[in-house]
């Protein structure tokens, strides 16, 4: 009885404690600082404009950065995740990690914050975008358990990727492979690979497993195939995605991205 009484006192005391205060969200210390914004503008031109465009509206090498603080944008527009993306780089993309001091990153973000297009109405119709997805993407990508397996499952893509990133990835798919594998980065088991047999036949797919003696891939017909390396002439880690650069019209791309932005899990 004594033990039960002590347990009751401990539980009651625990529930009586006020909840611990939540830490305040970390904000960019340079936001609104005129001098920092000017410095960030110069840093952007020097380090970022060649890929993202002089006006930050995107180019072949990088996505539009003027939407970062929109609802549903990259990391929900939170400053710390954006800072970390610049600091660490983005796996499976052209974006390298930054070697600059933290103050330079905050200043660059302060500059980009002044370009925010958050009040602009987002284009695209999600229902039309689902039809575009069904016609062009579902054969390789799954959503909520239906679709192909050659590409990543997109059931939660809208919760982790911004609309500009999605649009750029679709339009310039091959730009997201480049030299990433030379830095020993393997992303989500979707590394494109070509196996060359002894008689010169080429088998393309995505690498699933590899050791010193064997390699296992999913070929373009979604068949899991295992090979002994000594039976192959070469194993080539590709620098071009299996996913082709999209030829969709601008309107269809807007619809598709609007649909993908709604995919945030069941």
N, C-alpha and C positions, 0 to 999 in steps of 0.2 A: 504493500500500500504506500509506504514511504517513497519508493522509487516512482510509482505512478504519479504521486503528488508532485514530486520534483519535475518529472517530465511535463506535467500539465503547466507548472509555473514557467518552465523554460519556453514552451510553445507559446503561451499567452504573452510572455515578455517579448518574444521575437515578433509576433504579429502586432504588438503595440508600438513597435519602433516605426518612426516615420520613414517613408521610402528614401533611399539615397538619392541625392540630387543628381540629375543627369548633366554630364559635362557639356559646356557650351560648344556649339559647332565652331571649328577653327575657320576664321575668315582670312582672306588675303590681306596681309599687313600693308601692302602697297596700294590697295584699291582706293581710287579717288585722289591719290597723291600725284599732283601735276608733274613734278620732276621725275617720279618713277615711271609715269605713263610715257613721257618723252623718251626716257632711257629704254623702256620696253619696246617702243616703236622702232628705235634704232636696232635693238637686239633682234626684233622680229625680222626686219629687212635683211639683217646679216645672216641669221641662222635658219629662218623658217620660210621666207618668201619664195625661195627657189622651188619648194615643193607645194606650198599651200597658196601661192599667188600673192602679189604685192598688196592686194586688198583683202586677203585672207578668205576669199570666196571659193578657194579650191582650184586645183589644177590636176594634171595627169598624175603627178607624184604624191598628192595629198588631198584630203577632204576639206570641205568648207568648215572654217572655224568660227564663223559668225553666229552659229546656232548653239554654242556650247551651254548657254544658260537658259535655253528654252525648256518648257515642261517636256519631260521624256528625253531630254538631250543627254549628252555624255555625262554619266555618273549623276544624273539629276541636277547638273549645274553646280555641284558642290566643289568648293575650291581645293580641298585636300586631294581627292581622287584625281583631279586634273593636274595638280602639281606632281603627284606620283607618276602619272602617265608620262609626263615630260622627263622626269628624273630617271625612270626605269626603262623608258622606251615601250614600244608595243610589240609583243611577240607576233611573228608571222606577218610583219609589215615592214615598210621602208623606214619607220621611225626609230632612230637609234636612241640610246639613253644619253642624257645630258651630262657633260662633265663640268658645266658652269656652276658658279655659286648659287645658293638658294635665292639670294636677292635678285639675281638675273631672271630666274624662273618666275618669281612673284611679279616682277616688273613687266615681263612679257604678258602674263595673264591679266595684269591691270590694263595694259594696252588693249588686249583682245576684248576685255569687258566693255570697253567704250564702243566696240563694234557690234554689240549685242543686237540681234534681230528678234528678240523675244516677243515683240508686239505684232509681228507679221503673221498673218494667218497661214497655217501650214497647208500646202497643196496636197492633192491626191485623195482618192476615195478608196477606203479599205475594202469594201465589197468588190469593187472592180479589181482591186489589187489581188484579192484571193483568186479571181479567175485568171489573172496574169500568172500568178504563182502556179496554179494547177497546170497551166499550159506549158510553162517554161522551166519550172524549178522542182516540182514534186517528184520527178523521176529520179532525182539525186538526193533530195533533202526530205527528211521526215518532219512533220508537224503533228504533235499529239498522237504519235503511234502509227501514222500512215504516211507512206512515201518511200523514197529510195534511201539507201544507206551509204552511197558513195561519198556524199558530203556530210558535214556536221548536221546534227539535229538542231532545228531552228525553233523549237517550241517555246524557248524563253529568250530569243534573240532581242526582242523589244525591251527587255529589262536591263540589258547590258551594253547595248550599242545605240549610238545616236543615229538619227535619220541621215545626216550628212555622211557619216561613216558607212552606213549601209549602202547609200547611193553610190559612193565612191568605190566600195568593194565590188559592187555588181558591175559598174561601168568599166572598172580597171582591175579585174580579178587577178591578172598576171602580175601586177605590181606588188601583190602581197606575198610573193614567194621570194623573188630575187635572190640575194645572198644570205638569206636567213639561216640556211642549213650549214653554211661555212662557219657559222658561229656556234655550231653544235646545238641548235635549238630545234626540238621536235615538237610540233604543236598539235595536240589533241589526236594523235595517231592518224593524221591525214596527210602525211608527207607524200607527195607525188614521186613515183619511182618508175623506171623502165628497166626491165630485165632483158638482157640480150643472151639468147641461147647459143649453143655451140655452132649451130647452122645459120646464125645471123638473124633468126626470128626475134622480133621485139614484142614484149608483153608489157603493157602499161597498166598502172593501177596505183593504189595507195598502200604504203607500207604499214603493216600491222605489228609484226614482230621480227626481230633479227638477232642472231647471235654470231659467233665466229664461223659457224659452219652452215647455217641455214638462213633463209629469209622467207617470211610469209607475207603475202599481199592479198588485197581484195582487187580483182581485176575490174575492168570497165563493165563487165557483165554481172558484177556483184558476187562473183565466185571467190571463196577463200581458197587460195592455192599456196602450197608450200614447195620450196625448191632447195636442193642442196647446192651450195655455192660452187662446189667443184664441178658441177654439171653445167654451169653458166659461164659465158665468156666475160660478162660484165654486169654489175649492178650500179645503175646510174641514178643518183638522187637528183631529181629534176629541180630546175629553178623557175619553171613555168607551171602554173596551176592547171589541174585537169579542167577546172571551171573556165569556160571561155569568157573573154570580155564581152559584155552584153551589147547587143545591137537594138535593144528596145527603144521605142520612141520616148521622148522626154515625158510625155503624158503618161505612158504606161509605166515608166520607171517611177514617177511620182505615186501612182496608184499602188505599185508593188511595195514601195517603201512605207506607204501609209498602212498597208496590211501588216508588214513585218513589225512595225512599231507597236501593233496591238498584241503581239505574241509574247506574253509574259508568264507562261506556265498555266497549268490547269487551274 
